[in-house]
Amino acid sequence: MKAKDQRIFLEALDELEKEKGIKKEELLEAIETALLAAYKKNYGEKENAEVKINHDTGEVKVFSRKEIVDEVENPEYEISLDDAKNFKKRAKVGGVVELEINAEDFKRNAIQNAKQIVIQKVRECEKQNIYNNFKEKENSIVTGIVRKVDEKGSLYIDINGLEAIIPEKELSDTDIFKQGDRVKVYIGKVEEGTKFTKTFISRKSEEMIRKLFELEIPEIEDGVIEIKSVAREAGSRTKVAIYSDDPNLDVKGACIGKGGMRIQSIIDELKGEKIDIVLWNEDIRYFVKNALNPAEVISVEIIEDNGEEIAKVEVVSDQLSLAIGKKGQNSRLAAKLCSIKIDIFTSELPADSEPEEE
C-alpha cells in the first residue's frame, strides 16, 4: 500500500466516523481481524501471524508472535531468549516477541481488501445503529416528518434522520398527510432482523392513545391518574377508562384540561377522532353505566349465562339508540372497555335512578 493510498484510506475512515458515527478505531480493528483471516487463508497459520495497521500512517505490517523460551521445541511459535534479544533487548523468558514478516505481495493488496471490509463493516454498523436508535424509542410516541405517501397508502416519515414506514393498515381513515407535515407515531416492539430492523409503527393502536394521554396529561405520566383500559375504533371514536385513588382530584377535569385544551390537543393529533373519558369503578355495574355515556342508564344487572358474565342494561326507550350508538359503536366500545358482554333493553320508567346495590 503506497503512502498516498494509506493517507487517503485513513481520511476516508475519518469521514465515516463523522458522517456515520462509526468509530475509526473500531473499523481499524475490524480490518486488522479480516486481513489476518485473509493472510492465513493464503499463507497458512504456521507463522502464528498478526496483522497490524498503524493508526496514524495507515501502514500495514504482518508480524509473527513468538513466545520466549529457554529451549525451543516448536519454532513456529517459540524463540530462544538469545535470539529474542536480537530483536528486543529486554526480552525475558515467558514474554512475547513480534517479528515482522516480509509479505509485500499481501500488503500491496491490503488496501483493496480493506475497502471491501470497510463497506461490509459500515453496513453492519448502520444496521446496528438503526436497531439501537429504534430500540431506545420502543413503546413510546415520537414525532416525524412526512417524506412521502406511496401508491399503497403507506406513510414514509423521517425520525431524526431515520426512515420509518407506517403501513396503510396502521393508519386510521382520517390520517391524511402531505409531504412536510409533522406527525406523531407510536413505536411498539423493535426486533433485530437478519437484514432489517423490524419495528411496529402505528397511529391506529390503542397504545397510541395511552401514550398521547401520558404526553398531554402530567397526572397520568406521574401516576396520579391511571388508565385502566382503552377501547378504540381508530379514526372514529375511543373510550378511555381512568381512575385515581386521590378523592380530592377531579379526574375528568384533569384529563380535559382548562378550557378543554388537553383533550383537544389529543383530538387534533388524531384528526378529530371522538374521545370519551370514562370513570373506572371496581363495581362493574357502575363501570358499565359510565361506559355507556352519554346514554342515561336506569339499572345494570350482572347475570351469568353458560359461564359467561353479561351486563343486562336497562334504559328508557328514547335512550336506546343513544346507548347502542351509530351502527352499534357505543355499546360495542363500552363492552370492550369493560371486558363484558352488554345486553341493552328498554323500559318506560323515568331514567333517574342509579344502578341498584346488590
Disulfide bonds with the S-S distance in Angstrom:
none
